[in-house]
Amino acid sequence: FLAEAVNEQGGRSAEALAYLNQVRTRANLGNSTATSQAEIRAAILKERQVELAYEGKRWFDLVRTDNVQSVICAYGANVRANPLKYYLGPGITVVPTAFTNIKTVFNIPDAEKLYNSLIN
């Protein structure tokens, strides 16, 4: 998080890269080759994807960085193109609209709408 926060401040990319490389060094990986703010941002997101796999952080990273549509829609296109690769049995197809209209916010529950007449 610190690397991401420092990188987004602008002009502090070298410091952000140092924090990112601390994580990579701990994992016995080489230093990142990213140099620009955008490259470091992408490297941080990739590192979080790998480092925090199966911890339920990826969705929130995608929402926070506004990458949900591009990542999930691309994944859906891959699933539709080759369902057997994604462990769908022979003859099982994916619903055509799956992975196309991704919602990043939850609806207001109906019970909560009763408390405020201004909410439709």
N, C-alpha and C positions, 0 to 999 in steps of 0.2 A: 504494500500500500504506500509506503514511504517513497519508493522509487516513482510510482505513478503520480503521487501528489507533487513531488518536486519537479518532475518532468512537465506537468501541466502548467507550472508557474511561468514557463518560458525563460530562456536564457540560462537555465540551470541543468541543461542536458547532461553535462559531464558528471555532475553530482548524482543525477538520477541513474546514470549508467553505472556508477560506482556501487550504488545500492543493489542494482540488478545483478551485477557481477559477484557481489557477496553471496547471493543466493546460489548462483551458478557454481561458484567455487566450493561452497558447502556440499554441493551435489557432485563434485569432481568433474565438472564440465568446464570447457574453455570459456574465455570471456566472450561476450556478445560483440558482434562486429557492427552493430547499429551505431549510427553517428548523428543523424538528424532527430529532431523531436518526434516526427511522425514514425521514423524507423524504431526509435526507442519505445514509443507507445505500442507499436505492433509487437515488439519483442517482449515487452512486459505482459501483454495479453496472452501471448503464446506461452510464456513461462508460467503464468497463472493457470492456463488450461492444462498444462502437463503436471505442474507441481501440486495442484489442488484437484486432480482428477478424482471423481467419485465422492467429492465432499459437498456437492450441491452449490458450488460457487459460480459455475459457468453461465447459467441463465442470467444471474444478476449482473455479471460482467458484460454480457451481451446487451442487456437492457440499458445499463449505465452508459455504455459507449455507443449506443444507438446502432448496434450491428445485428440486431435480432433478425430483421427481414432478410438481409443478405446471407447470413450464415445458415439460418434455418431453411430458407427457400432453396438454397443450393444443396443442402443435405436432402431435402425432400425430392429434388430433381434426381439426385443420385439413387434414392430408394426406388422411385418410380421407374427409372431406367433399368435397374437390375435388382428386383426384389429378392432373388435367391441369395444374393450377396449379403443381404440383411436378415437372413434366417426366416424369410417368409416362404412357406412351403409351395410346392408346385401348384399352379392354378390360383393361388391367392394373390389378389391384386390390391394395390393401395387405392383408397378413395381418391379420385382425381383432385379434389379440393384440399387434400391433406397437405400440410406444410406450406400453404399459400397465403392465408390471411392470419397473421400472427398477432395476437392481442398482448400488449405489454402491461396493461392495467386491468384491475379487477373491477367488475361492476359493483355499484353500491347495492348492498343487500336490501331486499324489499322491506324487511323489518325495520331497517334504519330509515328508509324513506318515509315511513309513517310519522317519524318525529319531526320532519321538516316539510312543510307544505310547499316550499319553493323548489323542491326536487321533483322532477317528473318521473 
